[in-house]
Amino acid sequence: MDLRDPASVAAAAERSFDLLGGVDGLANAAGVVEIAPALRHARPLWEAQFGVNVFGPFELSRLVAERMIEQGGGGGIVNVASEAGKNGHPDMVAYNASKAAVINWTRVAAAEWAPYAINVNCVCPGGVATPMLRQVADAHAAAGSGDADADAVFAYMANEQLGRHIAPVEVAWAVSFLLGDRVQGIRGQSINVDGGVSPY
């Protein structure tokens, strides 16, 4: 689906409901980042990132929550935000803001949908070894002095405490845990999977 297009999101949701015969959980794991200094972060960059990182996931969550309520209530939604939504990073102002927005609307949705037994949380990964992190390293290297090496930048972005990048499966484990039926006491939270980077 194209998360920037509400019609595409709605069609994908209906197709999923038809294929699955209903819905018990949703993991919003899509995201994009555009690297540029704040002075050059014009509105189109904001719109591109918010469309995929905020608007699309919320619309999909809203449609899924509606279906969960129609089914009698119950279910889980987990959003993938980022530690960038808590800490922020240079040259990523719109991305930082978009992930902060995900953290915030997660809390609101958790409160509003609690009467329907729909649990909503988010995870906040740090530097995960994905093509997206490689893209960030490439962009920083390209913006460097000319002798910057993308591989060196990527290596530098490894987690200090772990001595490596976070593995995608480590994020998946947290998402899977939060989608379970035994975590009803964890609601509206932004769980860090960042190797100790975020203080809260």
C-alpha positions in Angstrom: 0.0 0.0 0.0 1.0 3.7 -0.3 0.7 5.0 3.2 0.5 8.6 1.8 -2.7 7.8 0.0 -5.8 7.3 2.3 -7.6 5.3 -0.5 -4.7 2.9 -0.8 -4.6 2.5 3.0 -8.3 1.8 3.1 -8.1 -0.7 0.3 -5.2 -2.6 1.9 -7.0 -2.7 5.2 -10.2 -4.2 3.6 -8.1 -6.7 1.6 -6.3 -7.8 4.8 -9.6 -8.2 6.7 -11.0 -10.3 3.9 -7.9 -12.5 3.7 -7.6 -13.0 7.4 -11.3 -13.1 8.3 -10.8 -10.3 10.8 -7.9 -8.7 12.7 -6.3 -9.2 16.1 -3.2 -7.1 15.9 -1.4 -4.5 13.8 2.3 -3.6 13.7 3.0 -0.3 12.0 6.6 -0.8 10.8 7.0 1.4 7.8 9.1 4.6 7.8 11.1 7.0 5.7 13.8 9.5 6.6 15.1 12.5 4.6 18.5 13.9 5.6 18.9 17.7 5.3 19.9 20.5 7.6 17.0 22.3 9.3 17.6 25.4 7.2 17.0 23.3 4.0 14.2 21.2 5.5 11.4 22.8 3.3 7.8 21.8 3.6 7.9 19.0 0.9 10.4 17.1 3.1 8.1 17.4 6.1 5.1 16.3 4.1 6.9 13.3 2.6 8.0 12.0 6.0 4.8 12.8 7.9 2.7 11.1 5.2 4.5 7.8 5.7 5.6 8.0 9.3 2.5 9.6 10.9 -0.6 10.0 8.7 -0.6 6.6 7.1 0.0 4.6 10.2 -2.6 6.5 12.1 -5.2 6.0 9.4 -4.5 2.3 9.2 -4.7 2.1 13.0 -8.0 3.9 13.0 -9.4 1.5 10.4 -8.1 -1.5 12.3 -9.5 -0.2 15.6 -12.9 0.2 13.9 -12.8 -3.4 12.7 -11.7 -4.6 16.2 -14.7 -2.8 17.8 -17.1 -4.3 15.2 -15.7 -7.7 16.1 -16.6 -7.1 19.8 -13.4 -5.4 20.9 -10.0 -6.6 21.9 -6.7 -6.6 20.1 -3.3 -4.9 20.0 -1.6 -2.2 17.9 2.1 -1.5 18.1 3.7 1.4 16.3 7.4 1.6 15.5 8.6 5.1 16.5 12.2 5.8 17.2 14.6 7.0 19.9 14.9 10.0 17.5 11.4 11.0 18.6 12.7 11.4 22.2 16.3 12.6 21.6 16.4 14.2 18.1 19.3 14.2 15.8 20.8 16.9 13.5 19.8 17.0 9.9 16.7 15.0 10.6 14.3 17.6 12.0 11.1 16.3 10.3 11.9 12.7 11.0 12.5 13.5 14.7 9.2 15.4 14.8 7.3 12.6 13.0 8.5 10.0 15.5 7.6 12.2 18.4 4.1 12.5 16.9 3.8 8.7 16.8 4.8 8.5 20.5 2.2 11.1 21.4 -0.7 9.7 19.3 0.1 6.2 20.6 -0.7 7.5 24.2 -3.9 9.2 23.0 -5.2 6.2 21.1 -4.4 3.9 24.0 -6.6 6.0 26.3 -9.4 6.5 23.9 -9.6 2.8 22.7 -9.1 1.3 26.2 -12.9 0.9 26.7 -12.8 -1.5 23.7 -9.9 -3.5 25.2 -7.7 -2.4 22.4 -4.1 -2.0 23.6 -1.8 0.5 21.9 1.9 0.9 22.4 5.0 1.8 20.5 8.6 0.7 20.4 11.5 3.2 19.9 14.4 1.5 18.2 17.9 3.0 18.1 20.4 2.3 15.3 19.1 -0.9 13.7 21.1 -2.7 11.0 18.7 -2.0 8.1 18.9 -0.5 4.7 17.3 2.7 6.1 20.3 3.2 8.6 22.7 2.5 5.7 20.8 5.3 3.8 21.4 7.7 6.7 25.1 6.8 6.8 25.4 7.3 3.0 23.7 10.7 3.3 26.0 11.8 6.1 29.1 10.6 4.2 28.0 12.4 1.0 27.5 15.7 3.0 30.9 15.4 4.6 34.2 16.9 3.6 34.7 14.6 0.6 36.9 12.1 2.3 34.1 10.7 4.5 33.5 7.0 4.1 30.0 5.6 4.3 31.1 2.3 5.8 33.0 4.2 8.5 30.0 6.3 9.2 27.8 3.3 9.4 30.2 1.6 11.8 30.3 4.7 13.9 26.6 4.5 14.3 26.8 1.2 16.2 25.5 1.1 19.7 28.1 2.0 22.3 26.9 -0.4 25.1 26.3 -3.3 22.7 29.3 -2.7 20.6 27.2 -3.4 17.5 24.1 -2.3 15.7 20.7 -3.5 17.0 19.4 -6.4 15.0 16.0 -6.1 13.4 14.8 -9.3 15.2 15.4 -7.6 18.5 12.8 -5.0 17.6 10.5 -7.7 16.3 10.7 -9.5 19.7 9.6 -6.4 21.5 6.7 -5.8 19.0 5.6 -9.4 19.3 5.6 -9.2 23.1 3.5 -6.0 23.1 1.0 -7.6 20.7 0.4 -10.4 23.2 -2.6 -10.9 25.4 -0.6 -10.9 28.6 0.6 -7.3 28.5 -2.7 -5.4 29.2 -0.9 -3.6 32.0 1.5 -2.0 29.5 -0.6 0.7 27.8 0.3 3.8 25.8 4.0 3.2 26.4 7.0 4.0 24.2 9.4 1.1 24.9 13.0 1.7 24.0 14.9 -0.9 22.0 18.0 1.3 21.7 20.7 -0.3 23.7 20.4 2.2 26.5 20.6 5.4 24.5 17.4 7.0 25.8 17.1 8.0 29.4 13.3 7.8 29.5 
